[in-house]
Amino acid sequence: MCSVLSVLSIFLTFALFARIEIVARNTETMDSKFTQQIQQIQEALDKAVILQDPQKGKKDIVFGR
């Protein structure tokens, strides 16, 4: 009985570790997609600002803005 519980506990430990790794990988993937979407929104907003006021799209050479 004791050996069955030991094997079961080892199996559950490995299962828990695998599940944690899967969740971490999915979280990284979602974070990457979220960051990419934010960048796309930022680029779209920058283009919209430039279309509305072309002077804002020009960079200030002295200050690097």
CHARMM internal coordinates of N, CA and C (Angstrom, degrees):
IC EDIT
DIST 1 N 1 CA 1.4460
DIST 1 CA 1 C 1.5319
ANGL 1 N 1 CA 1 C 110.62
DIST 1 C 2 N 1.3064
ANGL 1 CA 1 C 2 N 116.41
DIHE 1 N 1 CA 1 C 2 N -40.93
DIST 2 N 2 CA 1.4636
ANGL 1 C 2 N 2 CA 121.41
DIHE 1 CA 1 C 2 N 2 CA -178.10
DIST 2 CA 2 C 1.5301
ANGL 2 N 2 CA 2 C 110.34
DIHE 1 C 2 N 2 CA 2 C -66.36
DIST 2 C 3 N 1.3193
ANGL 2 CA 2 C 3 N 118.10
DIHE 2 N 2 CA 2 C 3 N -39.66
DIST 3 N 3 CA 1.4598
ANGL 2 C 3 N 3 CA 121.09
DIHE 2 CA 2 C 3 N 3 CA -179.64
DIST 3 CA 3 C 1.5316
ANGL 3 N 3 CA 3 C 110.68
DIHE 2 C 3 N 3 CA 3 C -68.60
DIST 3 C 4 N 1.3252
ANGL 3 CA 3 C 4 N 117.69
DIHE 3 N 3 CA 3 C 4 N -33.85
DIST 4 N 4 CA 1.4635
ANGL 3 C 4 N 4 CA 121.04
DIHE 3 CA 3 C 4 N 4 CA 177.37
DIST 4 CA 4 C 1.5253
ANGL 4 N 4 CA 4 C 109.41
DIHE 3 C 4 N 4 CA 4 C -64.99
DIST 4 C 5 N 1.3114
ANGL 4 CA 4 C 5 N 117.05
DIHE 4 N 4 CA 4 C 5 N -42.70
DIST 5 N 5 CA 1.4661
ANGL 4 C 5 N 5 CA 120.41
DIHE 4 CA 4 C 5 N 5 CA 178.29
DIST 5 CA 5 C 1.5235
ANGL 5 N 5 CA 5 C 111.40
DIHE 4 C 5 N 5 CA 5 C -65.93
DIST 5 C 6 N 1.3205
ANGL 5 CA 5 C 6 N 116.60
DIHE 5 N 5 CA 5 C 6 N -37.05
DIST 6 N 6 CA 1.4620
ANGL 5 C 6 N 6 CA 119.78
DIHE 5 CA 5 C 6 N 6 CA 178.17
DIST 6 CA 6 C 1.5278
ANGL 6 N 6 CA 6 C 110.89
DIHE 5 C 6 N 6 CA 6 C -64.99
DIST 6 C 7 N 1.3145
ANGL 6 CA 6 C 7 N 116.52
DIHE 6 N 6 CA 6 C 7 N -45.57
DIST 7 N 7 CA 1.4619
ANGL 6 C 7 N 7 CA 120.48
DIHE 6 CA 6 C 7 N 7 CA 178.89
DIST 7 CA 7 C 1.5260
ANGL 7 N 7 CA 7 C 109.95
DIHE 6 C 7 N 7 CA 7 C -63.55
DIST 7 C 8 N 1.3193
ANGL 7 CA 7 C 8 N 116.69
DIHE 7 N 7 CA 7 C 8 N -43.12
DIST 8 N 8 CA 1.4646
ANGL 7 C 8 N 8 CA 121.24
DIHE 7 CA 7 C 8 N 8 CA 178.71
DIST 8 CA 8 C 1.5275
ANGL 8 N 8 CA 8 C 111.21
DIHE 7 C 8 N 8 CA 8 C -61.94
DIST 8 C 9 N 1.3183
ANGL 8 CA 8 C 9 N 116.72
DIHE 8 N 8 CA 8 C 9 N -42.26
DIST 9 N 9 CA 1.4731
ANGL 8 C 9 N 9 CA 119.47
DIHE 8 CA 8 C 9 N 9 CA -179.83
DIST 9 CA 9 C 1.5284
ANGL 9 N 9 CA 9 C 110.76
DIHE 8 C 9 N 9 CA 9 C -66.89
DIST 9 C 10 N 1.3244
ANGL 9 CA 9 C 10 N 117.89
DIHE 9 N 9 CA 9 C 10 N -38.65
DIST 10 N 10 CA 1.4739
ANGL 9 C 10 N 10 CA 120.63
DIHE 9 CA 9 C 10 N 10 CA 177.20
DIST 10 CA 10 C 1.5276
ANGL 10 N 10 CA 10 C 110.02
DIHE 9 C 10 N 10 CA 10 C -64.93
DIST 10 C 11 N 1.3109
ANGL 10 CA 10 C 11 N 116.60
DIHE 10 N 10 CA 10 C 11 N -43.76
DIST 11 N 11 CA 1.4632
ANGL 10 C 11 N 11 CA 121.02
DIHE 10 CA 10 C 11 N 11 CA 178.26
DIST 11 CA 11 C 1.5304
ANGL 11 N 11 CA 11 C 111.04
DIHE 10 C 11 N 11 CA 11 C -60.64
DIST 11 C 12 N 1.3203
ANGL 11 CA 11 C 12 N 117.31
DIHE 11 N 11 CA 11 C 12 N -45.20
DIST 12 N 12 CA 1.4632
ANGL 11 C 12 N 12 CA 120.69
DIHE 11 CA 11 C 12 N 12 CA 179.82
DIST 12 CA 12 C 1.5270
ANGL 12 N 12 CA 12 C 111.78
DIHE 11 C 12 N 12 CA 12 C -65.86
DIST 12 C 13 N 1.3258
ANGL 12 CA 12 C 13 N 116.38
DIHE 12 N 12 CA 12 C 13 N -34.17
DIST 13 N 13 CA 1.4713
ANGL 12 C 13 N 13 CA 120.17
DIHE 12 CA 12 C 13 N 13 CA 176.74
DIST 13 CA 13 C 1.5256
ANGL 13 N 13 CA 13 C 110.21
DIHE 12 C 13 N 13 CA 13 C -63.79
DIST 13 C 14 N 1.3339
ANGL 13 CA 13 C 14 N 116.64
DIHE 13 N 13 CA 13 C 14 N -45.30
DIST 14 N 14 CA 1.4684
ANGL 13 C 14 N 14 CA 119.85
DIHE 13 CA 13 C 14 N 14 CA 177.68
DIST 14 CA 14 C 1.5271
ANGL 14 N 14 CA 14 C 111.23
DIHE 13 C 14 N 14 CA 14 C -64.53
DIST 14 C 15 N 1.3161
ANGL 14 CA 14 C 15 N 117.17
DIHE 14 N 14 CA 14 C 15 N -39.56
DIST 15 N 15 CA 1.4657
ANGL 14 C 15 N 15 CA 120.96
DIHE 14 CA 14 C 15 N 15 CA 179.16
DIST 15 CA 15 C 1.5251
ANGL 15 N 15 CA 15 C 110.58
DIHE 14 C 15 N 15 CA 15 C -63.85
DIST 15 C 16 N 1.3219
ANGL 15 CA 15 C 16 N 116.62
DIHE 15 N 15 CA 15 C 16 N -41.53
DIST 16 N 16 CA 1.4665
ANGL 15 C 16 N 16 CA 120.72
DIHE 15 CA 15 C 16 N 16 CA 178.51
DIST 16 CA 16 C 1.5251
ANGL 16 N 16 CA 16 C 110.74
DIHE 15 C 16 N 16 CA 16 C -64.24
DIST 16 C 17 N 1.3344
ANGL 16 CA 16 C 17 N 116.74
DIHE 16 N 16 CA 16 C 17 N -43.94
DIST 17 N 17 CA 1.4589
ANGL 16 C 17 N 17 CA 120.95
DIHE 16 CA 16 C 17 N 17 CA 178.46
DIST 17 CA 17 C 1.5309
ANGL 17 N 17 CA 17 C 110.61
DIHE 16 C 17 N 17 CA 17 C -60.57
DIST 17 C 18 N 1.3346
ANGL 17 CA 17 C 18 N 116.57
DIHE 17 N 17 CA 17 C 18 N -44.60
DIST 18 N 18 CA 1.4664
ANGL 17 C 18 N 18 CA 120.41
DIHE 17 CA 17 C 18 N 18 CA 179.66
DIST 18 CA 18 C 1.5257
ANGL 18 N 18 CA 18 C 110.33
DIHE 17 C 18 N 18 CA 18 C -62.16
DIST 18 C 19 N 1.3033
ANGL 18 CA 18 C 19 N 116.97
DIHE 18 N 18 CA 18 C 19 N -42.38
DIST 19 N 19 CA 1.4659
ANGL 18 C 19 N 19 CA 120.83
DIHE 18 CA 18 C 19 N 19 CA -179.79
DIST 19 CA 19 C 1.5279
ANGL 19 N 19 CA 19 C 111.12
DIHE 18 C 19 N 19 CA 19 C -64.19
DIST 19 C 20 N 1.3153
ANGL 19 CA 19 C 20 N 116.86
DIHE 19 N 19 CA 19 C 20 N -41.17
DIST 20 N 20 CA 1.4672
ANGL 19 C 20 N 20 CA 120.44
DIHE 19 CA 19 C 20 N 20 CA 178.41
DIST 20 CA 20 C 1.5308
ANGL 20 N 20 CA 20 C 110.23
DIHE 19 C 20 N 20 CA 20 C -62.71
DIST 20 C 21 N 1.3260
ANGL 20 CA 20 C 21 N 117.10
DIHE 20 N 20 CA 20 C 21 N -41.24
DIST 21 N 21 CA 1.4679
ANGL 20 C 21 N 21 CA 120.80
DIHE 20 CA 20 C 21 N 21 CA 179.11
DIST 21 CA 21 C 1.5203
ANGL 21 N 21 CA 21 C 111.27
DIHE 20 C 21 N 21 CA 21 C -65.07
DIST 21 C 22 N 1.3211
ANGL 21 CA 21 C 22 N 117.18
DIHE 21 N 21 CA 21 C 22 N -40.00
DIST 22 N 22 CA 1.4657
ANGL 21 C 22 N 22 CA 120.79
DIHE 21 CA 21 C 22 N 22 CA 178.62
DIST 22 CA 22 C 1.5190
ANGL 22 N 22 CA 22 C 110.30
DIHE 21 C 22 N 22 CA 22 C -63.98
DIST 22 C 23 N 1.3159
ANGL 22 CA 22 C 23 N 117.15
DIHE 22 N 22 CA 22 C 23 N -44.60
DIST 23 N 23 CA 1.4690
ANGL 22 C 23 N 23 CA 120.96
DIHE 22 CA 22 C 23 N 23 CA 179.37
DIST 23 CA 23 C 1.5254
ANGL 23 N 23 CA 23 C 110.24
DIHE 22 C 23 N 23 CA 23 C -63.59
DIST 23 C 24 N 1.3296
ANGL 23 CA 23 C 24 N 117.44
DIHE 23 N 23 CA 23 C 24 N -41.10
DIST 24 N 24 CA 1.4722
ANGL 23 C 24 N 24 CA 120.57
DIHE 23 CA 23 C 24 N 24 CA 179.34
DIST 24 CA 24 C 1.5288
ANGL 24 N 24 CA 24 C 110.54
DIHE 23 C 24 N 24 CA 24 C -63.48
DIST 24 C 25 N 1.3179
ANGL 24 CA 24 C 25 N 117.23
DIHE 24 N 24 CA 24 C 25 N -42.24
DIST 25 N 25 CA 1.4661
ANGL 24 C 25 N 25 CA 121.02
DIHE 24 CA 24 C 25 N 25 CA 179.65
DIST 25 CA 25 C 1.5283
ANGL 25 N 25 CA 25 C 110.39
DIHE 24 C 25 N 25 CA 25 C -64.70
DIST 25 C 26 N 1.3268
ANGL 25 CA 25 C 26 N 116.92
DIHE 25 N 25 CA 25 C 26 N -43.27
DIST 26 N 26 CA 1.4684
ANGL 25 C 26 N 26 CA 120.67
DIHE 25 CA 25 C 26 N 26 CA 178.55
DIST 26 CA 26 C 1.5198
ANGL 26 N 26 CA 26 C 111.32
DIHE 25 C 26 N 26 CA 26 C -64.13
DIST 26 C 27 N 1.3252
ANGL 26 CA 26 C 27 N 116.45
DIHE 26 N 26 CA 26 C 27 N -37.36
DIST 27 N 27 CA 1.4593
ANGL 26 C 27 N 27 CA 120.64
DIHE 26 CA 26 C 27 N 27 CA 178.57
DIST 27 CA 27 C 1.5241
ANGL 27 N 27 CA 27 C 110.68
DIHE 26 C 27 N 27 CA 27 C -65.34
DIST 27 C 28 N 1.3267
ANGL 27 CA 27 C 28 N 116.94
DIHE 27 N 27 CA 27 C 28 N -41.95
DIST 28 N 28 CA 1.4668
ANGL 27 C 28 N 28 CA 120.19
DIHE 27 CA 27 C 28 N 28 CA 177.80
DIST 28 CA 28 C 1.5196
ANGL 28 N 28 CA 28 C 111.08
DIHE 27 C 28 N 28 CA 28 C -63.09
DIST 28 C 29 N 1.3184
ANGL 28 CA 28 C 29 N 116.35
DIHE 28 N 28 CA 28 C 29 N -41.08
DIST 29 N 29 CA 1.4613
ANGL 28 C 29 N 29 CA 120.94
DIHE 28 CA 28 C 29 N 29 CA 179.29
DIST 29 CA 29 C 1.5272
ANGL 29 N 29 CA 29 C 110.39
DIHE 28 C 29 N 29 CA 29 C -63.21
DIST 29 C 30 N 1.3224
ANGL 29 CA 29 C 30 N 116.24
DIHE 29 N 29 CA 29 C 30 N -45.76
DIST 30 N 30 CA 1.4654
ANGL 29 C 30 N 30 CA 119.79
DIHE 29 CA 29 C 30 N 30 CA 179.85
DIST 30 CA 30 C 1.5226
ANGL 30 N 30 CA 30 C 110.71
DIHE 29 C 30 N 30 CA 30 C -65.24
DIST 30 C 31 N 1.3281
ANGL 30 CA 30 C 31 N 117.41
DIHE 30 N 30 CA 30 C 31 N -38.58
DIST 31 N 31 CA 1.4544
ANGL 30 C 31 N 31 CA 121.44
DIHE 30 CA 30 C 31 N 31 CA 179.06
DIST 31 CA 31 C 1.5217
ANGL 31 N 31 CA 31 C 110.27
DIHE 30 C 31 N 31 CA 31 C -63.91
DIST 31 C 32 N 1.3227
ANGL 31 CA 31 C 32 N 116.19
DIHE 31 N 31 CA 31 C 32 N -41.03
DIST 32 N 32 CA 1.4608
ANGL 31 C 32 N 32 CA 120.70
DIHE 31 CA 31 C 32 N 32 CA 178.58
DIST 32 CA 32 C 1.5221
ANGL 32 N 32 CA 32 C 111.22
DIHE 31 C 32 N 32 CA 32 C -63.85
DIST 32 C 33 N 1.3321
ANGL 32 CA 32 C 33 N 116.61
DIHE 32 N 32 CA 32 C 33 N -44.09
DIST 33 N 33 CA 1.4695
ANGL 32 C 33 N 33 CA 120.49
DIHE 32 CA 32 C 33 N 33 CA 178.59
DIST 33 CA 33 C 1.5215
ANGL 33 N 33 CA 33 C 110.82
DIHE 32 C 33 N 33 CA 33 C -64.63
DIST 33 C 34 N 1.3286
ANGL 33 CA 33 C 34 N 116.60
DIHE 33 N 33 CA 33 C 34 N -40.47
DIST 34 N 34 CA 1.4588
ANGL 33 C 34 N 34 CA 121.22
DIHE 33 CA 33 C 34 N 34 CA 179.82
DIST 34 CA 34 C 1.5283
ANGL 34 N 34 CA 34 C 110.46
DIHE 33 C 34 N 34 CA 34 C -63.80
DIST 34 C 35 N 1.3272
ANGL 34 CA 34 C 35 N 116.85
DIHE 34 N 34 CA 34 C 35 N -43.41
DIST 35 N 35 CA 1.4595
ANGL 34 C 35 N 35 CA 121.52
DIHE 34 CA 34 C 35 N 35 CA 178.20
DIST 35 CA 35 C 1.5250
ANGL 35 N 35 CA 35 C 110.63
DIHE 34 C 35 N 35 CA 35 C -62.77
DIST 35 C 36 N 1.3236
ANGL 35 CA 35 C 36 N 116.81
DIHE 35 N 35 CA 35 C 36 N -40.84
DIST 36 N 36 CA 1.4619
ANGL 35 C 36 N 36 CA 120.89
DIHE 35 CA 35 C 36 N 36 CA 178.95
DIST 36 CA 36 C 1.5293
ANGL 36 N 36 CA 36 C 110.61
DIHE 35 C 36 N 36 CA 36 C -64.16
DIST 36 C 37 N 1.3157
ANGL 36 CA 36 C 37 N 117.27
DIHE 36 N 36 CA 36 C 37 N -41.05
DIST 37 N 37 CA 1.4607
ANGL 36 C 37 N 37 CA 120.29
DIHE 36 CA 36 C 37 N 37 CA 178.66
DIST 37 CA 37 C 1.5243
ANGL 37 N 37 CA 37 C 111.02
DIHE 36 C 37 N 37 CA 37 C -65.56
DIST 37 C 38 N 1.3215
ANGL 37 CA 37 C 38 N 116.99
DIHE 37 N 37 CA 37 C 38 N -39.26
DIST 38 N 38 CA 1.4675
ANGL 37 C 38 N 38 CA 120.35
DIHE 37 CA 37 C 38 N 38 CA 177.48
DIST 38 CA 38 C 1.5271
ANGL 38 N 38 CA 38 C 110.08
DIHE 37 C 38 N 38 CA 38 C -62.02
DIST 38 C 39 N 1.3356
ANGL 38 CA 38 C 39 N 117.42
DIHE 38 N 38 CA 38 C 39 N -42.41
DIST 39 N 39 CA 1.4573
ANGL 38 C 39 N 39 CA 120.98
DIHE 38 CA 38 C 39 N 39 CA 178.80
DIST 39 CA 39 C 1.5216
ANGL 39 N 39 CA 39 C 111.28
DIHE 38 C 39 N 39 CA 39 C -63.58
DIST 39 C 40 N 1.3385
ANGL 39 CA 39 C 40 N 116.85
DIHE 39 N 39 CA 39 C 40 N -39.59
DIST 40 N 40 CA 1.4609
ANGL 39 C 40 N 40 CA 119.74
DIHE 39 CA 39 C 40 N 40 CA 178.86
DIST 40 CA 40 C 1.5230
ANGL 40 N 40 CA 40 C 110.84
DIHE 39 C 40 N 40 CA 40 C -66.17
DIST 40 C 41 N 1.3114
ANGL 40 CA 40 C 41 N 117.23
DIHE 40 N 40 CA 40 C 41 N -39.75
DIST 41 N 41 CA 1.4604
ANGL 40 C 41 N 41 CA 120.87
DIHE 40 CA 40 C 41 N 41 CA 177.77
DIST 41 CA 41 C 1.5290
ANGL 41 N 41 CA 41 C 109.95
DIHE 40 C 41 N 41 CA 41 C -64.98
DIST 41 C 42 N 1.3256
ANGL 41 CA 41 C 42 N 116.15
DIHE 41 N 41 CA 41 C 42 N -42.46
DIST 42 N 42 CA 1.4737
ANGL 41 C 42 N 42 CA 120.71
DIHE 41 CA 41 C 42 N 42 CA 178.89
DIST 42 CA 42 C 1.5260
ANGL 42 N 42 CA 42 C 110.65
DIHE 41 C 42 N 42 CA 42 C -60.67
DIST 42 C 43 N 1.3367
ANGL 42 CA 42 C 43 N 116.78
DIHE 42 N 42 CA 42 C 43 N -44.14
DIST 43 N 43 CA 1.4607
ANGL 42 C 43 N 43 CA 120.39
DIHE 42 CA 42 C 43 N 43 CA 178.94
DIST 43 CA 43 C 1.5262
ANGL 43 N 43 CA 43 C 111.23
DIHE 42 C 43 N 43 CA 43 C -64.01
DIST 43 C 44 N 1.3300
ANGL 43 CA 43 C 44 N 116.69
DIHE 43 N 43 CA 43 C 44 N -40.77
DIST 44 N 44 CA 1.4659
ANGL 43 C 44 N 44 CA 120.13
DIHE 43 CA 43 C 44 N 44 CA 178.93
DIST 44 CA 44 C 1.5242
ANGL 44 N 44 CA 44 C 110.69
DIHE 43 C 44 N 44 CA 44 C -64.44
DIST 44 C 45 N 1.3270
ANGL 44 CA 44 C 45 N 117.04
DIHE 44 N 44 CA 44 C 45 N -40.97
DIST 45 N 45 CA 1.4699
ANGL 44 C 45 N 45 CA 120.41
DIHE 44 CA 44 C 45 N 45 CA 178.14
DIST 45 CA 45 C 1.5200
ANGL 45 N 45 CA 45 C 110.89
DIHE 44 C 45 N 45 CA 45 C -65.91
DIST 45 C 46 N 1.3363
ANGL 45 CA 45 C 46 N 117.30
DIHE 45 N 45 CA 45 C 46 N -40.30
DIST 46 N 46 CA 1.4613
ANGL 45 C 46 N 46 CA 120.27
DIHE 45 CA 45 C 46 N 46 CA 178.09
DIST 46 CA 46 C 1.5300
ANGL 46 N 46 CA 46 C 110.67
DIHE 45 C 46 N 46 CA 46 C -61.76
DIST 46 C 47 N 1.3354
ANGL 46 CA 46 C 47 N 116.51
DIHE 46 N 46 CA 46 C 47 N -42.15
DIST 47 N 47 CA 1.4671
ANGL 46 C 47 N 47 CA 120.21
DIHE 46 CA 46 C 47 N 47 CA 178.86
DIST 47 CA 47 C 1.5200
ANGL 47 N 47 CA 47 C 110.71
DIHE 46 C 47 N 47 CA 47 C -64.95
DIST 47 C 48 N 1.3273
ANGL 47 CA 47 C 48 N 116.83
DIHE 47 N 47 CA 47 C 48 N -39.53
DIST 48 N 48 CA 1.4648
ANGL 47 C 48 N 48 CA 120.52
DIHE 47 CA 47 C 48 N 48 CA 179.41
DIST 48 CA 48 C 1.5224
ANGL 48 N 48 CA 48 C 110.81
DIHE 47 C 48 N 48 CA 48 C -64.22
DIST 48 C 49 N 1.3233
ANGL 48 CA 48 C 49 N 117.19
DIHE 48 N 48 CA 48 C 49 N -40.03
DIST 49 N 49 CA 1.4684
ANGL 48 C 49 N 49 CA 121.01
DIHE 48 CA 48 C 49 N 49 CA 178.76
DIST 49 CA 49 C 1.5188
ANGL 49 N 49 CA 49 C 109.93
DIHE 48 C 49 N 49 CA 49 C -65.63
DIST 49 C 50 N 1.3317
ANGL 49 CA 49 C 50 N 116.96
DIHE 49 N 49 CA 49 C 50 N -41.39
DIST 50 N 50 CA 1.4700
ANGL 49 C 50 N 50 CA 120.31
DIHE 49 CA 49 C 50 N 50 CA -179.81
DIST 50 CA 50 C 1.5221
ANGL 50 N 50 CA 50 C 110.13
DIHE 49 C 50 N 50 CA 50 C -65.65
DIST 50 C 51 N 1.3260
ANGL 50 CA 50 C 51 N 117.66
DIHE 50 N 50 CA 50 C 51 N -38.84
DIST 51 N 51 CA 1.4634
ANGL 50 C 51 N 51 CA 120.47
DIHE 50 CA 50 C 51 N 51 CA 179.05
DIST 51 CA 51 C 1.5266
ANGL 51 N 51 CA 51 C 111.31
DIHE 50 C 51 N 51 CA 51 C -66.61
DIST 51 C 52 N 1.3209
ANGL 51 CA 51 C 52 N 117.15
DIHE 51 N 51 CA 51 C 52 N -35.13
DIST 52 N 52 CA 1.4645
ANGL 51 C 52 N 52 CA 120.31
DIHE 51 CA 51 C 52 N 52 CA -179.51
DIST 52 CA 52 C 1.5182
ANGL 52 N 52 CA 52 C 111.33
DIHE 51 C 52 N 52 CA 52 C -75.55
DIST 52 C 53 N 1.3328
ANGL 52 CA 52 C 53 N 117.09
DIHE 52 N 52 CA 52 C 53 N -40.21
DIST 53 N 53 CA 1.4624
ANGL 52 C 53 N 53 CA 121.09
DIHE 52 CA 52 C 53 N 53 CA -178.30
DIST 53 CA 53 C 1.5251
ANGL 53 N 53 CA 53 C 108.42
DIHE 52 C 53 N 53 CA 53 C -140.35
DIST 53 C 54 N 1.3185
ANGL 53 CA 53 C 54 N 118.01
DIHE 53 N 53 CA 53 C 54 N 94.09
DIST 54 N 54 CA 1.4691
ANGL 53 C 54 N 54 CA 120.73
DIHE 53 CA 53 C 54 N 54 CA -176.82
DIST 54 CA 54 C 1.5271
ANGL 54 N 54 CA 54 C 113.86
DIHE 53 C 54 N 54 CA 54 C -58.01
DIST 54 C 55 N 1.3386
ANGL 54 CA 54 C 55 N 118.21
DIHE 54 N 54 CA 54 C 55 N -26.17
DIST 55 N 55 CA 1.4653
ANGL 54 C 55 N 55 CA 120.41
DIHE 54 CA 54 C 55 N 55 CA 179.45
DIST 55 CA 55 C 1.5277
ANGL 55 N 55 CA 55 C 111.53
DIHE 54 C 55 N 55 CA 55 C -65.08
DIST 55 C 56 N 1.3442
ANGL 55 CA 55 C 56 N 117.51
DIHE 55 N 55 CA 55 C 56 N -31.12
DIST 56 N 56 CA 1.4599
ANGL 55 C 56 N 56 CA 120.45
DIHE 55 CA 55 C 56 N 56 CA 179.69
DIST 56 CA 56 C 1.5218
ANGL 56 N 56 CA 56 C 111.73
DIHE 55 C 56 N 56 CA 56 C -71.37
DIST 56 C 57 N 1.3124
ANGL 56 CA 56 C 57 N 116.23
DIHE 56 N 56 CA 56 C 57 N -21.26
DIST 57 N 57 CA 1.4552
ANGL 56 C 57 N 57 CA 120.08
DIHE 56 CA 56 C 57 N 57 CA -179.30
DIST 57 CA 57 C 1.5134
ANGL 57 N 57 CA 57 C 113.24
DIHE 56 C 57 N 57 CA 57 C -78.83
DIST 57 C 58 N 1.3223
ANGL 57 CA 57 C 58 N 116.91
DIHE 57 N 57 CA 57 C 58 N -19.02
DIST 58 N 58 CA 1.4688
ANGL 57 C 58 N 58 CA 120.71
DIHE 57 CA 57 C 58 N 58 CA -179.79
DIST 58 CA 58 C 1.5186
ANGL 58 N 58 CA 58 C 109.33
DIHE 57 C 58 N 58 CA 58 C -77.52
DIST 58 C 59 N 1.3244
ANGL 58 CA 58 C 59 N 115.61
DIHE 58 N 58 CA 58 C 59 N 140.05
DIST 59 N 59 CA 1.4637
ANGL 58 C 59 N 59 CA 119.87
DIHE 58 CA 58 C 59 N 59 CA -179.18
DIST 59 CA 59 C 1.5181
ANGL 59 N 59 CA 59 C 109.80
DIHE 58 C 59 N 59 CA 59 C -88.28
DIST 59 C 60 N 1.3052
ANGL 59 CA 59 C 60 N 115.05
DIHE 59 N 59 CA 59 C 60 N 143.67
DIST 60 N 60 CA 1.4497
ANGL 59 C 60 N 60 CA 121.84
DIHE 59 CA 59 C 60 N 60 CA 175.24
DIST 60 CA 60 C 1.5238
ANGL 60 N 60 CA 60 C 107.62
DIHE 59 C 60 N 60 CA 60 C -82.75
DIST 60 C 61 N 1.3130
ANGL 60 CA 60 C 61 N 116.85
DIHE 60 N 60 CA 60 C 61 N 110.66
DIST 61 N 61 CA 1.4635
ANGL 60 C 61 N 61 CA 120.64
DIHE 60 CA 60 C 61 N 61 CA -174.52
DIST 61 CA 61 C 1.5185
ANGL 61 N 61 CA 61 C 111.10
DIHE 60 C 61 N 61 CA 61 C -65.36
DIST 61 C 62 N 1.2984
ANGL 61 CA 61 C 62 N 118.03
DIHE 61 N 61 CA 61 C 62 N -36.71
DIST 62 N 62 CA 1.4585
ANGL 61 C 62 N 62 CA 121.22
DIHE 61 CA 61 C 62 N 62 CA -176.93
DIST 62 CA 62 C 1.5305
ANGL 62 N 62 CA 62 C 110.59
DIHE 61 C 62 N 62 CA 62 C -67.89
DIST 62 C 63 N 1.3253
ANGL 62 CA 62 C 63 N 117.52
DIHE 62 N 62 CA 62 C 63 N -46.06
DIST 63 N 63 CA 1.4554
ANGL 62 C 63 N 63 CA 121.16
DIHE 62 CA 62 C 63 N 63 CA -175.60
DIST 63 CA 63 C 1.5161
ANGL 63 N 63 CA 63 C 113.20
DIHE 62 C 63 N 63 CA 63 C -98.11
DIST 63 C 64 N 1.3166
ANGL 63 CA 63 C 64 N 119.38
DIHE 63 N 63 CA 63 C 64 N -6.16
DIST 64 N 64 CA 1.4540
ANGL 63 C 64 N 64 CA 122.43
DIHE 63 CA 63 C 64 N 64 CA 178.85
DIST 64 CA 64 C 1.5163
ANGL 64 N 64 CA 64 C 113.97
DIHE 63 C 64 N 64 CA 64 C 70.80
DIST 64 C 65 N 1.3219
ANGL 64 CA 64 C 65 N 117.02
DIHE 64 N 64 CA 64 C 65 N 25.44
DIST 65 N 65 CA 1.4679
ANGL 64 C 65 N 65 CA 120.07
DIHE 64 CA 64 C 65 N 65 CA 179.70
DIST 65 CA 65 C 1.4960
ANGL 65 N 65 CA 65 C 110.20
DIHE 64 C 65 N 65 CA 65 C -106.60
END
COOR INIT
IC SEED 1 N 1 CA 1 C
IC BUILD
